[in-house]
Amino acid sequence: EAREQVRGWFNLLMIASIIGFDKIPFKNVYSHGMLTDVEGVKMSKSIGNVISPYEIMDKYGADALRLYFSQTNAGEDISFSWKELEVKKRNLMILWNTSNYLLEYSKSQKIDPTKLSKNLEIEERYILSRLNTTIKKVTELYEFYELDKIPKEIENLFLDLSRNYMQYTREKIHKNPELVLSTIYKVLFETIKMLSTVSPFITEKIFLELKKEFNLSGDSIAMLKWSKYNKSLINKELEEEINFADQIIQAGLAAREKIKTGVRWQLPSITVVSNSEE
C-alpha cells in the first residue's frame, strides 16, 4: 500500500512537471521501502518506535548514517539496527586512523608519498590489484544503478588496506618506508574519491588534510575526476591466493583462542583441513 502511494506521488509529480514546465523532473528514481524496527515492525509515531535521524547523527555522525542506509536494496524494507550502525561508525574510524597513520609517518620520515614506487613487491601488487578491481566493480555498479552494493565494495577495500596490507608491512615500513607509504597513499586517495559519493564529510576532511600536507590541487574531493582502473595491475589469482592465506591465518587465530595459546607462543605444527583443493 505504501509503495503504491509513493508510485502515485511520483506519477503526479511527473505529470505536473510535464504540463507546467514541459520537462521531465527526473530520469531515474531510487527508493527503499518502509523503515522498521529490529523486530520488523513498521516505525510509526502512533506505536512510539520511531527513531529520529538527528538522534542517530548526534551519536554516530551523518556519514555513518549515510553509509548504513546506502546499503539497502531498492524497494526493500529497512530493519533498523543500532549494532550495525555501530559497526559502520567503527569502520569509518579505521579509515580515519589510516589517514592519520599516513600523515604522521610521512611527516616524521620527511617522505612525500604522492609518487608511487615502480618496484612493487607482492604485498603492493596485492593491494593495488584490490584497488583497481574495486574501481572497476564500483564503476560498473554505478552505471547499472546497483547502488546498494557499492558501499560494501569500498568498505572492504579500506578494511583490507588497514587489516591486511598495513599488517603485512609492519616490518617492511622500517626498511622501505617510501614504498609502503606511497602504496597506502595511492589506495587511500582513490578510496576516498569513491567513498565521497556515500560519506562526504569524512572523505572531504581527509582530502583537505592530505592537500594541506602534500600540497595537492583541487578545491574539494567532490570536484575531482572519477578514477579509472588500470587493467594491468589487476591480478585475480594473487587476490585469491591472499584470500586463502588470510582464511588460514584467521582459522589459526581461532584455533589458538580455542586452546588459549597466544600468538607469541610458537606451535610445533599446524594442520589445515579444507574441502577446497586450492
Secondary structure as the mmCIF struct_conf table of DSSP 4:
data_model
#
loop_
_struct_conf.conf_type_id
_struct_conf.id
_struct_conf.beg_label_comp_id
_struct_conf.beg_label_asym_id
_struct_conf.beg_label_seq_id
_struct_conf.end_label_comp_id
_struct_conf.end_label_asym_id
_struct_conf.end_label_seq_id
HELX_RH_AL_P HELX_RH_AL_P1 ALA A 2 PHE A 21
BEND BEND1 ASP A 22 LYS A 23
BEND BEND2 PRO A 25 PRO A 25
BEND BEND3 LYS A 27 LYS A 27
STRN STRN1 LEU A 35 THR A 36
TURN_TY1_P TURN_TY1_P1 VAL A 38 GLU A 39
BEND BEND4 GLY A 40 GLY A 40
HELX_LH_PP_P HELX_LH_PP_P1 VAL A 41 VAL A 41
STRN STRN2 LYS A 42 LYS A 42
HELX_LH_PP_P HELX_LH_PP_P2 MET A 43 MET A 43
TURN_TY1_P TURN_TY1_P2 LYS A 45 GLY A 48
HELX_RH_AL_P HELX_RH_AL_P2 PRO A 53 TYR A 60
HELX_RH_AL_P HELX_RH_AL_P3 ALA A 62 PHE A 69
TURN_TY1_P TURN_TY1_P3 SER A 70 GLN A 71
HELX_LH_PP_P HELX_LH_PP_P3 THR A 72 ASN A 73
TURN_TY1_P TURN_TY1_P4 ALA A 74 GLY A 75
STRN STRN3 ILE A 78 SER A 79
HELX_RH_AL_P HELX_RH_AL_P4 TRP A 82 GLN A 109
TURN_TY1_P TURN_TY1_P5 LYS A 110 LYS A 110
TURN_TY1_P TURN_TY1_P6 PRO A 113 THR A 114
BEND BEND5 LYS A 115 LYS A 115
BEND BEND6 LYS A 118 LYS A 118
HELX_RH_AL_P HELX_RH_AL_P5 ILE A 122 GLU A 143
TURN_TY1_P TURN_TY1_P7 PHE A 144 TYR A 145
HELX_RH_3T_P HELX_RH_3T_P1 LEU A 147 LYS A 149
HELX_RH_AL_P HELX_RH_AL_P6 ILE A 150 ASP A 160
HELX_RH_PI_P HELX_RH_PI_P1 LEU A 161 TYR A 165
HELX_RH_AL_P HELX_RH_AL_P7 MET A 166 TYR A 168
TURN_TY1_P TURN_TY1_P8 THR A 169 GLU A 171
HELX_RH_AL_P HELX_RH_AL_P8 LYS A 172 LYS A 175
HELX_RH_AL_P HELX_RH_AL_P9 PRO A 177 LEU A 195
TURN_TY1_P TURN_TY1_P9 SER A 196 VAL A 198
HELX_RH_AL_P HELX_RH_AL_P10 PRO A 200 PHE A 214
TURN_TY1_P TURN_TY1_P10 ASN A 215 ASN A 215
BEND BEND7 ASP A 219 ASP A 219
HELX_RH_3T_P HELX_RH_3T_P2 ILE A 221 MET A 223
BEND BEND8 LEU A 224 LEU A 224
HELX_LH_PP_P HELX_LH_PP_P4 LYS A 225 SER A 227
HELX_RH_3T_P HELX_RH_3T_P3 LYS A 231 LEU A 233
HELX_RH_AL_P HELX_RH_AL_P11 LYS A 236 LYS A 258
TURN_TY1_P TURN_TY1_P11 ILE A 259 LYS A 260
TURN_TY1_P TURN_TY1_P12 VAL A 263 ARG A 264
BEND BEND9 TRP A 265 TRP A 265
HELX_LH_PP_P HELX_LH_PP_P5 GLN A 266 LEU A 267
BEND BEND10 PRO A 268 PRO A 268
BEND BEND11 ASN A 275 ASN A 275
#
